[in-house]
Amino acid sequence: MQRRSTIPKRILWSLAALCLSIVAAAPAWGQAQSGNLLGVAKDNHGDALPGATVTVLGPSQHAQVTDEQGEFRFVGLSPGSYSLNAELDGFSTVRFPNVQISVGHNTSIEVTLTAAVEETITVTSESPLLDHRKITTGATVSALELEKIPTSRDPWAILQTVPGVRVDRINVGGNESGQQSQFTGPGATRFEAVWSVDGVVITDMGAIGASPTYYNFDAFQEMQASTGGSDATQATSGVTLNMVTKRGGNEWKGSGRLVRADDSWQSDLDFDANELGRVNSN
């Protein structure tokens, strides 16, 4: 003889709804908000150097000692520019003054320490920024690119630079900044777009695929746009735009901006009809 469940149906339905909400919210929690720095310390003969002290200074400060293989790993770093110092008794200190950390990327670096001939050796070459193991598609726009590339000052202008994303208008000098652009990604509609700030999904609930607000462009450290791939944290097959805000540090800093779009810089389309070539009616 079988017993029937004594749990009321309304409780079962509530538990099922709770489980579904947790599963649906999981992609939002998994959005990338930081990057990683991976590296190895070697001598000038290519042998690993265990016991070297590696310090990174930037928006935050961290230090590690290399393991038996000479490797070090800094996981979960805030995006930005860091300097890296490597020290070991009997070797010259090596300094990398500009190591860029991007959201969702592994930055790899190889540190070569030589027998002490100078107090400090500074390596000025750029560190690699691409993680060749990352196979998701899209683009990450750094703070330097946000500042230096002369685009309109909104996220929709950034989206039109991402490979595979099609935007329905061209924003020239901010003439379209008063309204949102519609855009699509490969194999998806505009209703599948996801907006997030620091990994928290903020997509407009009343207009699916749209942003609920407009933004202060200078508040962001970088922007990460994903259009597909194997990223299991991506909630939909559409374009996911994650805007990473600037991080604080231990030093007082300030900034200001001035944006000018003078009409004298615009092209003049006025012309005399007499300057046009004649059309032969024959």
RADA-V336693 format. One line per field, one symbol per residue. phi: phi as a letter, one per 20 degrees, with the letter a starting at -180 (. if undefined). psi: psi as a letter, one per 30 degrees, with the letter a starting at -180 (. if undefined). burial: + if it has 24 or more other ideal C-beta (glycine too) atoms within 12 Angstrom, else -. A space follows every 50 residues. Layout:
BEGIN
phi = ???
psi = ???
burial = ???
END
This chain:
BEGIN
phi = .eeefefgffffffffffffffffeggffeffcbccddabdcefenefdf nfedcdcrgbdbbbdfefemecbddmfffqdcdcdccbgncffdcdfbde ddfmddedbdddddggccfbdddeffffdeefeedfdqbddeffffeeff dfebffffffeegneddebdedmnfdfebfeebcdgmbdffefcdbclne fcggfebgndeebdcegfedeaccdddqodffeffceefddddeffdebe dfcbbbbcdcceffeefdefbegfefffeeff
psi = kkkkkgkkeeeeeeeeeeeeeeeefeeeffkkfllkjklkklaffgkkjl gkkkkkkbflklklkkafggllkjkhkkkaklkkkkkkkflkkkkjfijk klkgljkkkkkjklkjflekkkjflklkfkjffkgllblkjleeeeeeki llilfeeeeffkkfkkkglkjjggfgfflkkklllkgllffgkkklkhfk kgkkffikflkfllljegfkelkjkkgaagjffkelgakkjjkklkklaf kkllllljkkikffflljgklkfffklkkjf.
burial = --------------------------++--+++++++++++++----++- -++++++++--+-+-+---+++++--++++++++++++--++++++-+++ +++++++++++++-------+-+---+-+----+-++++++++--+---- ++++++++++++-++++---+-----+--++++++--+-+-++++++++- +++-----+++---+-+-++++++++++--+-+++++++++++++++--- --------------------------------
END
